[in-house]
């Protein structure tokens, strides 16, 4: 009976959805975007939309130039001046559980189901009119945990925004759960 238990323990220790190729891809850049220069008008429109139907604080609408955008302002919401994707050139379908790996030219784990595991954001320097923001999206990490439905794969993507001076503006982390 002890032999059977140790065989089961060994099998569960070696079961993984993370291939050596996937583990080696951690840190890979998925995409890079560069915004058009942020304008006072962009900031005003965003503030009006975010605070609607209330009036936004006056400092978002008028004040000393350059205007400062609300923290949740997205300079890529309407368009980007430049978008660069991973050289693999593969574009995965939005609802494909292997989409992340396909975008960076790595074979995915072939799991069937996926769901949003959460998002978090860290804010740095404020975005001001005149800023040009660069967003770099990377595959940050893989981890696994057993659940009622079996082994779950947690994939974290990190999107880091910096301004033209290299100052951190925002770092967002998105977790994808697959099983």
GROMACS elastic network, one bead per residue, 0.5 to 0.9 nm:
[ bonds ]
;  ai    aj funct       b0    kb
    1     4     6  0.52388   500
    1     5     6  0.64003   500
    1     6     6  0.87850   500
    2     5     6  0.51382   500
    2     6     6  0.62231   500
    2     7     6  0.86048   500
    3     6     6  0.52196   500
    3     7     6  0.61465   500
    3     8     6  0.86577   500
    4     7     6  0.50943   500
    4     8     6  0.62422   500
    4     9     6  0.86311   500
    5     8     6  0.51267   500
    5     9     6  0.61543   500
    5    10     6  0.85970   500
    6    10     6  0.60076   500
    6    11     6  0.84572   500
    7    10     6  0.51027   500
    7    11     6  0.61016   500
    7    12     6  0.86524   500
    8    11     6  0.50773   500
    8    12     6  0.62081   500
    8    13     6  0.85734   500
    9    12     6  0.52496   500
    9    13     6  0.61677   500
    9    14     6  0.87682   500
   10    13     6  0.50558   500
   10    14     6  0.63057   500
   10    15     6  0.86622   500
   11    14     6  0.52862   500
   11    15     6  0.61106   500
   12    15     6  0.51340   500
   12    16     6  0.83035   500
   13    16     6  0.79807   500
   15   151     6  0.83237   500
   16    19     6  0.74360   500
   16   144     6  0.77097   500
   16   151     6  0.76400   500
   16   153     6  0.86341   500
   17   108     6  0.86974   500
   17   109     6  0.55473   500
   17   110     6  0.85184   500
   17   111     6  0.83969   500
   17   144     6  0.79038   500
   17   151     6  0.78960   500
   17   152     6  0.82455   500
   17   153     6  0.67188   500
   18    21     6  0.80074   500
   18    22     6  0.59034   500
   18    23     6  0.63424   500
   18   108     6  0.85509   500
   18   109     6  0.68521   500
   18   142     6  0.73656   500
   18   143     6  0.80620   500
   18   144     6  0.83352   500
   18   153     6  0.78946   500
   19    22     6  0.51134   500
   19    23     6  0.62633   500
   19    24     6  0.85962   500
   19   107     6  0.85479   500
   19   108     6  0.83304   500
   19   109     6  0.74563   500
   20    23     6  0.50487   500
   20    24     6  0.60853   500
   20    25     6  0.86280   500
   21    24     6  0.51412   500
   21    25     6  0.63121   500
   21   106     6  0.67534   500
   21   107     6  0.76591   500
   22    25     6  0.50595   500
   22    26     6  0.68632   500
   22   101     6  0.75959   500
   22   106     6  0.65854   500
   22   107     6  0.74886   500
   22   108     6  0.74516   500
   22   109     6  0.85749   500
   22   142     6  0.83604   500
   23    26     6  0.55997   500
   23   141     6  0.81353   500
   23   142     6  0.72834   500
   24    27     6  0.83145   500
   24    28     6  0.87352   500
   25    28     6  0.54757   500
   25   101     6  0.86898   500
   25   104     6  0.80309   500
   25   106     6  0.77004   500
   25   139     6  0.74711   500
   26    29     6  0.89408   500
   26   138     6  0.80777   500
   26   139     6  0.55156   500
   26   140     6  0.57521   500
   26   141     6  0.57177   500
   26   142     6  0.75587   500
   27   138     6  0.58214   500
   27   139     6  0.52220   500
   27   140     6  0.53124   500
   27   141     6  0.74246   500
   28    86     6  0.85808   500
   28   104     6  0.74293   500
   28   137     6  0.86864   500
   28   138     6  0.55177   500
   28   139     6  0.55792   500
   28   140     6  0.78064   500
   29    32     6  0.75897   500
   29    85     6  0.81304   500
   29    86     6  0.66495   500
   29   104     6  0.78457   500
   29   136     6  0.69799   500
   29   137     6  0.59379   500
   29   139     6  0.66000   500
   30    84     6  0.86901   500
   30    85     6  0.60255   500
   30    86     6  0.52727   500
   30   100     6  0.81763   500
   30   103     6  0.66193   500
   30   104     6  0.61314   500
   30   136     6  0.77293   500
   30   137     6  0.54907   500
   30   138     6  0.52290   500
   30   139     6  0.68016   500
   30   157     6  0.89845   500
   31    83     6  0.72385   500
   31    84     6  0.56026   500
   31    86     6  0.59443   500
   31   103     6  0.88917   500
   31   135     6  0.81640   500
   31   136     6  0.60184   500
   31   137     6  0.52651   500
   31   138     6  0.72093   500
   32    82     6  0.80409   500
   32    83     6  0.57632   500
   32    84     6  0.50849   500
   32    85     6  0.63859   500
   32    86     6  0.85995   500
   32   134     6  0.71069   500
   32   135     6  0.55994   500
   32   137     6  0.62762   500
   32   138     6  0.89648   500
   33    76     6  0.79884   500
   33    80     6  0.64555   500
   33    81     6  0.75659   500
   33    82     6  0.55828   500
   33    84     6  0.63918   500
   33    85     6  0.86898   500
   33   133     6  0.81230   500
   33   134     6  0.56278   500
   33   135     6  0.50678   500
   33   136     6  0.65767   500
   33   137     6  0.85965   500
   34    75     6  0.89881   500
   34    76     6  0.81019   500
   34    80     6  0.59143   500
   34    81     6  0.56614   500
   34    82     6  0.50732   500
   34    83     6  0.65736   500
   34    84     6  0.88877   500
   34   132     6  0.70219   500
   34   133     6  0.57648   500
   34   135     6  0.63752   500
   34   136     6  0.88851   500
   35    38     6  0.76030   500
   35    75     6  0.60227   500
   35    76     6  0.59979   500
   35    79     6  0.74176   500
   35    81     6  0.51860   500
   35    82     6  0.69617   500
   35    83     6  0.89620   500
   35   131     6  0.86717   500
   35   132     6  0.56138   500
   35   133     6  0.52526   500
   35   134     6  0.64130   500
   35   135     6  0.82331   500
   36    39     6  0.87797   500
   36    75     6  0.76427   500
   36    76     6  0.82581   500
   36    79     6  0.78341   500
   36    80     6  0.61036   500
   36    81     6  0.51168   500
   36    82     6  0.83499   500
   36   131     6  0.84262   500
   36   132     6  0.61132   500
   36   133     6  0.77694   500
   37    75     6  0.84921   500
   37    81     6  0.87710   500
   37   129     6  0.73452   500
   37   130     6  0.52664   500
   37   131     6  0.54431   500
   37   133     6  0.76920   500
   38    41     6  0.82766   500
   38    42     6  0.63769   500
   38    43     6  0.75733   500
   38    75     6  0.67440   500
   38   127     6  0.81322   500
   38   128     6  0.70584   500
   38   130     6  0.50988   500
   38   131     6  0.54643   500
   38   132     6  0.64211   500
   38   133     6  0.82798   500
   39    42     6  0.51388   500
   39    43     6  0.65926   500
   39    44     6  0.87388   500
   39    66     6  0.87614   500
   39    67     6  0.84292   500
   39   128     6  0.81442   500
   39   130     6  0.59915   500
   39   131     6  0.82122   500
   40    43     6  0.52159   500
   40    44     6  0.62030   500
   40    45     6  0.86907   500
   40    60     6  0.86738   500
   40    61     6  0.80961   500
   40    62     6  0.87123   500
   40    65     6  0.82579   500
   40    66     6  0.73142   500
   40    67     6  0.60288   500
   40    68     6  0.84761   500
   40    69     6  0.86689   500
   40   128     6  0.82422   500
   40   129     6  0.53936   500
   40   130     6  0.81404   500
   41    44     6  0.50221   500
   41    45     6  0.60742   500
   41    46     6  0.84903   500
   41    61     6  0.85766   500
   41   129     6  0.86556   500
   42    45     6  0.52880   500
   42    46     6  0.61430   500
   42    47     6  0.86054   500
   42    69     6  0.86439   500
   42    75     6  0.81474   500
   42   129     6  0.82248   500
   43    46     6  0.51814   500
   43    47     6  0.61046   500
   43    48     6  0.85698   500
   43    60     6  0.67445   500
   43    61     6  0.76655   500
   43    67     6  0.72928   500
   43    68     6  0.74027   500
   43    69     6  0.53388   500
   43    70     6  0.76935   500
   43    73     6  0.75337   500
   43   128     6  0.83233   500
   43   129     6  0.74199   500
   44    47     6  0.51815   500
   44    48     6  0.61202   500
   44    49     6  0.86362   500
   44    56     6  0.88595   500
   44    60     6  0.60002   500
   44    61     6  0.52223   500
   44    62     6  0.83480   500
   44    67     6  0.87226   500
   44    69     6  0.81397   500
   45    48     6  0.51423   500
   45    49     6  0.62205   500
   45    50     6  0.86449   500
   45    61     6  0.87033   500
   46    49     6  0.51562   500
   46    50     6  0.60739   500
   46    51     6  0.85750   500
   46    69     6  0.81157   500
   46    70     6  0.80717   500
   46    73     6  0.66531   500
   46    74     6  0.83727   500
   47    50     6  0.51320   500
   47    51     6  0.60108   500
   47    52     6  0.81936   500
   47    55     6  0.87568   500
   47    56     6  0.59883   500
   47    57     6  0.82666   500
   47    60     6  0.64132   500
   47    61     6  0.76867   500
   47    69     6  0.76614   500
   47    70     6  0.68702   500
   47    73     6  0.81538   500
   48    51     6  0.55272   500
   48    52     6  0.57909   500
   48    53     6  0.81989   500
   48    54     6  0.82603   500
   48    55     6  0.70474   500
   48    56     6  0.60338   500
   48    60     6  0.87411   500
   48    61     6  0.84565   500
   49    52     6  0.53141   500
   49    53     6  0.81774   500
   49    56     6  0.88387   500
   50    53     6  0.86368   500
   50    54     6  0.89914   500
   50    56     6  0.79798   500
   50    70     6  0.89277   500
   50    72     6  0.89171   500
   51    54     6  0.53738   500
   51    55     6  0.62854   500
   51    56     6  0.53296   500
   51    57     6  0.85863   500
   52    55     6  0.66111   500
   52    56     6  0.75621   500
   53    56     6  0.88923   500
   55    58     6  0.81577   500
   56    59     6  0.83032   500
   56    60     6  0.68643   500
   56    61     6  0.75419   500
   57    60     6  0.59128   500
   57    61     6  0.73426   500
   58    61     6  0.52265   500
   58    62     6  0.60516   500
   58    63     6  0.75273   500
   59    62     6  0.55057   500
   59    63     6  0.55276   500
   59    64     6  0.82121   500
   59    67     6  0.73662   500
   59    68     6  0.78088   500
   60    63     6  0.75469   500
   60    67     6  0.64370   500
   60    68     6  0.65933   500
   60    69     6  0.65914   500
   60    70     6  0.75437   500
   61    67     6  0.78071   500
   62    65     6  0.82495   500
   62    67     6  0.73505   500
   63    66     6  0.81099   500
   63    67     6  0.67907   500
   64    67     6  0.65238   500
   65    68     6  0.83903   500
   65   128     6  0.87290   500
   65   129     6  0.77072   500
   66   128     6  0.59181   500
   66   129     6  0.51771   500
   66   130     6  0.72680   500
   67   127     6  0.85785   500
   67   128     6  0.55574   500
   67   129     6  0.55192   500
   67   130     6  0.89756   500
   68    71     6  0.89168   500
   68   126     6  0.65135   500
   68   127     6  0.58767   500
   68   129     6  0.66219   500
   69    72     6  0.80647   500
   69    73     6  0.61026   500
   69   126     6  0.68261   500
   69   127     6  0.54739   500
   69   128     6  0.58896   500
   69   129     6  0.76592   500
   70    73     6  0.54139   500
   70   126     6  0.78855   500
   70   127     6  0.78604   500
   71    74     6  0.86169   500
   71   123     6  0.70982   500
   71   124     6  0.89708   500
   71   126     6  0.67917   500
   71   127     6  0.76301   500
   71   169     6  0.89135   500
   71   170     6  0.85405   500
   72   123     6  0.89671   500
   73    77     6  0.85542   500
   73   127     6  0.79223   500
   74    77     6  0.53991   500
   74    78     6  0.86282   500
   75    78     6  0.74890   500
   75    79     6  0.79318   500
   75    80     6  0.78608   500
   75   127     6  0.88396   500
   75   132     6  0.84967   500
   75   133     6  0.71423   500
   76    79     6  0.53290   500
   76    80     6  0.54428   500
   76    81     6  0.88273   500
   76   133     6  0.87008   500
   76   135     6  0.88769   500
   77    80     6  0.80978   500
   79    82     6  0.88884   500
   80    83     6  0.66590   500
   84    87     6  0.86013   500
   85    88     6  0.81833   500
   85    89     6  0.69813   500
   85   103     6  0.80446   500
   85   104     6  0.86510   500
   86    89     6  0.61287   500
   86    90     6  0.81471   500
   86   103     6  0.66492   500
   86   104     6  0.57283   500
   86   105     6  0.81445   500
   87    90     6  0.82268   500
   87   103     6  0.87721   500
   87   104     6  0.75185   500
   87   105     6  0.82172   500
   88    91     6  0.87187   500
   88   102     6  0.81055   500
   88   103     6  0.67401   500
   88   104     6  0.57897   500
   88   105     6  0.50783   500
   88   106     6  0.88595   500
   89   102     6  0.88060   500
   89   103     6  0.68891   500
   89   104     6  0.78626   500
   89   105     6  0.78356   500
   90    99     6  0.89787   500
   90   102     6  0.58365   500
   90   103     6  0.51121   500
   90   104     6  0.72898   500
   90   105     6  0.67659   500
   91    94     6  0.88563   500
   91    99     6  0.72996   500
   91   100     6  0.89152   500
   91   102     6  0.66037   500
   91   103     6  0.54162   500
   91   104     6  0.89157   500
   92    95     6  0.82914   500
   92    96     6  0.65267   500
   92    97     6  0.88771   500
   92    98     6  0.73101   500
   92   100     6  0.71957   500
   92   101     6  0.83328   500
   92   102     6  0.57224   500
   92   103     6  0.61543   500
   93    96     6  0.51877   500
   93    97     6  0.86156   500
   93    98     6  0.86651   500
   93    99     6  0.61283   500
   94    97     6  0.82546   500
   94    99     6  0.67565   500
   95    98     6  0.87064   500
   95    99     6  0.75715   500
   95   114     6  0.83229   500
   96    99     6  0.51814   500
   96   100     6  0.85833   500
   96   112     6  0.84376   500
   96   113     6  0.87774   500
   96   114     6  0.85060   500
   97   100     6  0.76200   500
   97   101     6  0.89570   500
   97   108     6  0.81528   500
   97   109     6  0.85506   500
   97   110     6  0.73237   500
   97   111     6  0.63927   500
   97   112     6  0.64566   500
   97   113     6  0.65070   500
   97   114     6  0.59380   500
   97   178     6  0.69762   500
   98   101     6  0.56021   500
   98   102     6  0.62190   500
   98   103     6  0.88067   500
   98   107     6  0.78088   500
   98   109     6  0.68136   500
   98   110     6  0.63825   500
   98   111     6  0.74063   500
   98   112     6  0.88688   500
   99   102     6  0.50712   500
   99   103     6  0.62067   500
   99   104     6  0.89818   500
   99   108     6  0.78435   500
  100   103     6  0.53780   500
  100   104     6  0.69725   500
  100   106     6  0.86895   500
  100   108     6  0.78471   500
  100   139     6  0.81051   500
  100   155     6  0.88961   500
  100   157     6  0.89606   500
  101   104     6  0.53685   500
  101   105     6  0.61886   500
  101   107     6  0.61048   500
  101   108     6  0.52400   500
  101   109     6  0.85707   500
  101   139     6  0.89951   500
  102   105     6  0.50100   500
  102   106     6  0.57302   500
  102   107     6  0.66106   500
  102   108     6  0.68986   500
  103   106     6  0.77424   500
  107   110     6  0.82674   500
  108   111     6  0.80542   500
  109   153     6  0.89601   500
  111   114     6  0.80441   500
  111   153     6  0.88965   500
  111   178     6  0.64881   500
  111   179     6  0.55513   500
  112   178     6  0.74091   500
  112   179     6  0.63354   500
  113   177     6  0.82994   500
  113   178     6  0.55592   500
  113   179     6  0.54180   500
  114   117     6  0.89979   500
  114   176     6  0.68622   500
  114   177     6  0.54613   500
  114   179     6  0.64933   500
  115   175     6  0.88395   500
  115   176     6  0.60329   500
  115   177     6  0.53331   500
  115   178     6  0.65741   500
  116   119     6  0.82340   500
  116   174     6  0.79044   500
  116   175     6  0.63623   500
  116   176     6  0.50658   500
  116   177     6  0.62308   500
  116   178     6  0.89479   500
  117   154     6  0.79196   500
  117   155     6  0.89121   500
  117   174     6  0.73307   500
  117   176     6  0.51114   500
  117   177     6  0.55548   500
  118   173     6  0.83270   500
  118   174     6  0.59756   500
  118   175     6  0.54428   500
  118   176     6  0.75307   500
  119   172     6  0.70889   500
  119   173     6  0.56198   500
  119   175     6  0.63720   500
  120   171     6  0.83348   500
  120   172     6  0.57080   500
  120   173     6  0.53466   500
  120   174     6  0.67283   500
  120   175     6  0.89081   500
  121   170     6  0.68741   500
  121   171     6  0.56650   500
  121   173     6  0.64115   500
  121   174     6  0.89201   500
  122   169     6  0.84237   500
  122   170     6  0.56134   500
  122   171     6  0.51395   500
  122   172     6  0.64045   500
  122   173     6  0.87380   500
  123   126     6  0.78483   500
  123   168     6  0.77104   500
  123   169     6  0.58220   500
  123   171     6  0.65253   500
  123   172     6  0.86080   500
  124   162     6  0.89913   500
  124   167     6  0.76846   500
  124   168     6  0.53782   500
  124   170     6  0.56974   500
  124   171     6  0.81924   500
  125   162     6  0.86147   500
  125   163     6  0.83709   500
  125   167     6  0.65406   500
  125   168     6  0.61074   500
  125   170     6  0.78133   500
  126   169     6  0.61971   500
  126   170     6  0.87539   500
  127   130     6  0.87016   500
  127   131     6  0.65252   500
  127   132     6  0.88122   500
  127   133     6  0.82786   500
  127   163     6  0.77079   500
  127   169     6  0.68426   500
  128   131     6  0.56807   500
  129   132     6  0.87462   500
  131   163     6  0.61965   500
  131   164     6  0.64573   500
  131   165     6  0.89224   500
  132   162     6  0.84256   500
  132   163     6  0.56855   500
  132   164     6  0.55049   500
  133   161     6  0.63180   500
  133   162     6  0.56178   500
  133   164     6  0.63986   500
  133   169     6  0.81942   500
  134   160     6  0.80101   500
  134   161     6  0.54436   500
  134   162     6  0.54039   500
  134   163     6  0.63278   500
  134   164     6  0.76344   500
  134   166     6  0.88880   500
  135   159     6  0.63485   500
  135   160     6  0.54523   500
  135   162     6  0.66428   500
  135   163     6  0.89798   500
  135   170     6  0.89292   500
  136   158     6  0.79923   500
  136   159     6  0.54500   500
  136   160     6  0.52643   500
  136   161     6  0.65144   500
  136   162     6  0.86387   500
  137   140     6  0.88775   500
  137   157     6  0.68389   500
  137   158     6  0.55801   500
  137   160     6  0.64567   500
  137   161     6  0.88506   500
  138   156     6  0.87432   500
  138   157     6  0.56502   500
  138   158     6  0.52934   500
  138   159     6  0.63947   500
  138   160     6  0.83321   500
  139   142     6  0.84511   500
  139   155     6  0.77419   500
  139   156     6  0.63924   500
  139   158     6  0.64351   500
  139   159     6  0.89823   500
  140   155     6  0.76568   500
  140   156     6  0.53374   500
  140   157     6  0.50979   500
  140   158     6  0.57486   500
  140   173     6  0.84732   500
  141   154     6  0.80475   500
  141   155     6  0.58668   500
  141   156     6  0.51959   500
  141   157     6  0.71775   500
  141   158     6  0.89333   500
  142   153     6  0.70188   500
  142   154     6  0.56389   500
  142   156     6  0.64935   500
  143   152     6  0.84441   500
  143   153     6  0.60110   500
  143   154     6  0.51407   500
  143   155     6  0.67337   500
  143   156     6  0.86729   500
  144   151     6  0.67192   500
  144   152     6  0.55004   500
  144   154     6  0.57773   500
  144   155     6  0.87426   500
  145   150     6  0.84223   500
  145   151     6  0.58011   500
  145   152     6  0.53370   500
  145   153     6  0.68629   500
  145   154     6  0.79221   500
  146   149     6  0.78167   500
  146   150     6  0.55123   500
  146   152     6  0.58480   500
  146   153     6  0.88673   500
  147   150     6  0.51517   500
  147   151     6  0.61060   500
  147   152     6  0.65401   500
  148   151     6  0.83959   500
  149   152     6  0.79024   500
  149   179     6  0.74636   500
  150   179     6  0.71035   500
  151   178     6  0.88163   500
  151   179     6  0.64179   500
  152   177     6  0.66320   500
  152   178     6  0.57086   500
  153   176     6  0.80174   500
  153   177     6  0.56857   500
  153   178     6  0.50756   500
  153   179     6  0.62300   500
  154   175     6  0.65143   500
  154   176     6  0.57291   500
  154   178     6  0.65524   500
  155   174     6  0.81607   500
  155   175     6  0.55613   500
  155   176     6  0.50712   500
  155   177     6  0.64623   500
  155   178     6  0.80320   500
  156   173     6  0.65149   500
  156   174     6  0.55650   500
  156   176     6  0.63421   500
  156   177     6  0.89096   500
  157   172     6  0.82376   500
  157   173     6  0.56814   500
  157   174     6  0.53096   500
  157   175     6  0.65335   500
  157   176     6  0.81258   500
  158   171     6  0.69052   500
  158   172     6  0.56738   500
  158   174     6  0.65011   500
  158   175     6  0.89340   500
  159   170     6  0.80213   500
  159   171     6  0.57093   500
  159   172     6  0.51282   500
  159   173     6  0.63985   500
  159   174     6  0.83367   500
  160   168     6  0.74401   500
  160   169     6  0.77859   500
  160   170     6  0.59506   500
  160   172     6  0.64599   500
  160   173     6  0.86855   500
  161   166     6  0.89858   500
  161   167     6  0.84747   500
  161   168     6  0.60967   500
  161   169     6  0.53595   500
  161   170     6  0.50901   500
  161   171     6  0.62080   500
  161   172     6  0.85069   500
  162   165     6  0.76258   500
  162   166     6  0.53348   500
  162   167     6  0.52520   500
  162   169     6  0.50925   500
  162   170     6  0.70947   500
  162   171     6  0.88501   500
  163   166     6  0.52806   500
  163   167     6  0.55483   500
  163   168     6  0.67985   500
  163   169     6  0.65050   500
  164   167     6  0.75155   500
  165   168     6  0.89969   500
  166   169     6  0.88363   500
  168   171     6  0.75289   500
